[in-house]
Amino acid sequence: MAFVLSLLMALVLVSYGPGGSLGCYLSKNHVLVARQNFRLLGRMSRLSPQTCLQDKKDFGLPREMVEGNQLQKDQAISVLHEMLQQCFNLFNTERLAAAWDATLLEELRTGLQQQLEDLEACLAPVTGEEDSALGRMGPILTVKKYFQGIKIYLQEKEYSDCAWEIIRVEMMRALTSSISLLERLRKMDGDLTSP
């Protein structure tokens, strides 16, 4: 009996170890939903990007940070969650309704929400982990700054159709990076995936 109790306690402690939490599992379905969200964004195009070249802007997607191997597992999860949360918030903007097909937009929102819910089980608790939380803040602030630039751009362009088209293309880049990060997370040592 004591052995079984010790074994159960060890399993609980391992589940709450660095980079993982009880119930954290990023399945292949999570990757499929991410790819579906990307495809939805592709289908949402209403204007040719060539007609909006005058509005094109480099928003400074932190691609090397997201796609590279610079992030530890808990940082990568936090960055992925923040990117998806910011993307979800962007596509819930009140001035968005006229820009795209409502059905496709709702499907995208639902897919992003599903990804966020899946990731929430993987976020390491911040309380009591000051060093870990501080390590995550730099990359998260970089992501927030990136999305803040996008919001300012939309305001400056008065939420025009071309501005939204530029943002749609930019979000396709961001989702491509988030899919790369997600696939890298799934390949990391067994904390996040099944064997």
MOURLIN-V401151 format. One record per residue. N is the residue number from 1. RES is the residue in one small letter. PSI is psi in whole degrees, 0 to 359 (999 if undefined). Layout:
BEGIN
[[N/RES/PSI] [N/RES/PSI]]
END
This chain:
BEGIN
[[1/m/315] [2/a/323] [3/f/315] [4/v/318] [5/l/319] [6/s/319] [7/l/316] [8/l/318] [9/m/319] [10/a/319] [11/l/319] [12/v/315] [13/l/319] [14/v/321] [15/s/330] [16/y/13] [17/g/178] [18/p/134] [19/g/354] [20/g/159] [21/s/161] [22/l/127] [23/g/3] [24/c/121] [25/y/115] [26/l/98] [27/s/172] [28/k/330] [29/n/325] [30/h/319] [31/v/320] [32/l/319] [33/v/319] [34/a/317] [35/r/323] [36/q/319] [37/n/319] [38/f/313] [39/r/322] [40/l/316] [41/l/322] [42/g/321] [43/r/344] [44/m/354] [45/s/128] [46/r/341] [47/l/152] [48/s/131] [49/p/334] [50/q/330] [51/t/348] [52/c/18] [53/l/329] [54/q/340] [55/d/359] [56/k/143] [57/k/147] [58/d/115] [59/f/355] [60/g/44] [61/l/124] [62/p/58] [63/r/316] [64/e/328] [65/m/317] [66/v/317] [67/e/340] [68/g/188] [69/n/27] [70/q/339] [71/l/140] [72/q/168] [73/k/312] [74/d/326] [75/q/316] [76/a/318] [77/i/316] [78/s/318] [79/v/316] [80/l/315] [81/h/315] [82/e/319] [83/m/315] [84/l/321] [85/q/315] [86/q/320] [87/c/315] [88/f/313] [89/n/319] [90/l/318] [91/f/8] [92/n/12] [93/t/137] [94/e/325] [95/r/17] [96/l/333] [97/a/317] [98/a/345] [99/a/326] [100/w/168] [101/d/128] [102/a/324] [103/t/313] [104/l/320] [105/l/318] [106/e/322] [107/e/318] [108/l/312] [109/r/317] [110/t/317] [111/g/317] [112/l/319] [113/q/320] [114/q/316] [115/q/317] [116/l/316] [117/e/319] [118/d/320] [119/l/333] [120/e/328] [121/a/341] [122/c/348] [123/l/124] [124/a/139] [125/p/136] [126/v/327] [127/t/130] [128/g/359] [129/e/59] [130/e/316] [131/d/316] [132/s/318] [133/a/319] [134/l/324] [135/g/331] [136/r/335] [137/m/321] [138/g/305] [139/p/322] [140/i/319] [141/l/324] [142/t/316] [143/v/317] [144/k/320] [145/k/319] [146/y/311] [147/f/329] [148/q/320] [149/g/323] [150/i/317] [151/k/319] [152/i/317] [153/y/312] [154/l/318] [155/q/315] [156/e/324] [157/k/7] [158/e/38] [159/y/38] [160/s/162] [161/d/319] [162/c/321] [163/a/316] [164/w/325] [165/e/317] [166/i/318] [167/i/321] [168/r/313] [169/v/319] [170/e/320] [171/m/332] [172/m/321] [173/r/315] [174/a/318] [175/l/327] [176/t/315] [177/s/321] [178/s/326] [179/i/319] [180/s/317] [181/l/318] [182/l/316] [183/e/324] [184/r/320] [185/l/319] [186/r/335] [187/k/345] [188/m/164] [189/d/142] [190/g/7] [191/d/332] [192/l/343] [193/t/164] [194/s/158] [195/p/999]]
END
